[in-house]
Amino acid sequence: MAEPLLVIDGAAKSYGDLVALEPLDLKVKVGERVALVGHNGSGKSTMLRLVAGMLELTEGTITIGGDPAGTAEARAKTSYVPDDPVLYDDLSVREHLAYVAGLHGVDASVEDFDELLDRLGLLHRADDLPARFSRGLRQKTSIALGVVRPFELLLVDEPFVGLDASGKAALVDLLDELHGMQVTTIVATHDPVYVERVSRCIALRDGAVIHDGTATPDDVIRLVGA
Amino acid sequence: MAHLRSHGADWIGLAAAVVIAIGVRSGSRGGPLALEHADVRHVLLAPVDRTTAMRGPALRQVRFLVFAGSIVGAIAGVLATHRLPGQGAAWAACGALFGATTVALAYGAALTASGLRLRSWMGTLLALVLVAWAVADAANAAEGSPTTVLGRLALWPLHFEVIGLAGIVLAVALCATGWLLVGNVSVEAAERRSTLVGQLRFAATLQDIRTVLVLRRQLAMELPRVRPWVRVRVRGTDRFPVWTRGVRSLLRWPAARASRLVLLGVVAGLALRGAWAGTTPLVVVAGVALFIAGLDAVEPLAQEIDHPTRRNSVPLDAGYVELRHVPAAVATMVPVCVAGAAAAVLAGPSTAAVAIAGACIVPAALGAVAGALVSVIAGAPTQTGGGDAWSLLPPEVAGMRVVYRAGWPPALAVIGSLPVLAARTAARNGVGAPPAALAAGAGVVVVFVIVCGWVRTRDRIHEWWRAQMEMAGRG
């Protein structure tokens, strides 16, 4: 029985009297592949941002491998790919990778970077400034930055938005490969097709969990109300 | 007085040239009008005559600007009566006329440039030629700068010259031309300005200098170069990632930013030369110029602050990463200060000037970086001080804190320029000036180290402070 990597214990987030996430209890095991679904404003991004340590909890606790979310130890284990790509204005794609890898102490060669970029269909733009890319290309750059560093838990928020068909396929392959490497992934998505590939689907509605288990695309449409 | 009669018009003309140059550059980038976003979408895209639609906003804007220009000019005229012969009313009237004419010229030039769809680089070139010609005329290196006629207009109480009327005629002609071309505005530029100018004004209201800087760059389309000046190839993980990142950022600077920093360095150098000659307040001018340059020099660090999601994803203290951005900023500012030192020396060459300027380079660079670091990291001053505990302070104390937050960063840059005053005092007392500048520079280094310590440990300080306030609250 695998140990839980992520433990969410009564975690809640509210802004004044607006409840973004109801008190939530959840455990995600090492190597587990989770899809987080829900309509717009259901609390998916809030939950991911809480786990990533980007938001402060109103109540409850979240630990990653025993370390409270947001601490340096937890940040070292968690890679968060936000839905809105966060990129520097003045670095090329390759320079982004070299910088982020350097900050995380990863020993990688330019061939390693290029292989990753090639997989994501970004190699031909490696020397360009991603801040001026289209939404899809920026999303691919953001994903590359998310996986170039070491992590045990990968949080990806709406990764398929803006991606073309080949980009989508490349990302799904990458997530499959990470799953094979026993990496824990939580992907917030509206894509019912992706849900077929995962062992666990958590559905949120108005900040509360309404489903936790396996799900088919039809289930997702029913749960999300799409 | 003789000097004023012979050269006063040239120097006043230089000031007018700068104002007109700003107008030309604004026009070549879609200015001077900044319409509401909804007006751009609904009015400019509607099948109505754009000239008619744009004349109303243009008239309101020029009316206000000419009024403001005449008030400023009148105040300058009144101040002139304290030192110059002639009737106060005459100086005030001529000052007002000069202010209104200069502003009208600048506005007319902007409208005309916009209506002619003048390319941005052409606008910049035209502005540079205008200012360079005025500088050369003031320095007696050239003759016939067109803006000198505006200077003659301002000095009518001393000596009436009909040629001064040419400035007024030109201003009216340019405004009329702009008035005819106002409908030819670029919709693309108008849309960009409509979004950015509103944000810019809001950020300026909040004294958010970093946001003002970023928005101003966007307004001027001042973007990092796609191809760096010198390519530093990526060979894998960077050994010194933060330093390398800073160098790569620097190598993508657009020419306009590099030129601006050199210009600011020269302004600071000349101001410090003036301070050395006896006009002490010019130290503030130098400090402010270096502070503005410093804000550009700390750009890689500012990008970290702008992207907290990325910064917080690194399992390192924010202060650890931010401190490592400082060497690149200092390395950027030192050449800027060298340019300033060169300008100061060229303004009055001597061996002593070289020694004093050399002693002041590093302190000036460190002061500018220290000021910019504090400004960028501390962010915009907030009315409540950014925390509940501060919001409990009485308004008088909170107000003082806001003033302190706004004034401290440029003050640090001014501190970096103080070794010049130390050298001046030493020289007046018959003591060696360069050693005095070096000794004062050591004090600046101490201040810089303290600022660096704050950068590294401020999160812990804030944490400790929060814990203390919570304990006090529980108590």
Interface residues (C-beta under 8 A of the other chain):
Chain A: A52 G53 M54 G70 A72 E73 R75 A76 T78 S79 Y80 P82 V86 L87 Y88 D89 D90 L91 S92 R94 E95 L97 A98 Y99 V100 A101 G102 L103 H104 V106 D107 A108 S109 V110 D112 F113 D128 L129 R132 L145
Chain B: L223 P224 V226 R233 V234 R235 G236 T237 D238 R239 F240 P241 V242 T244 R245 R248 S249 R252 E299 P300 Q303 H307 T309 R310 N312 S313 V314 P315 L316 D317 V321
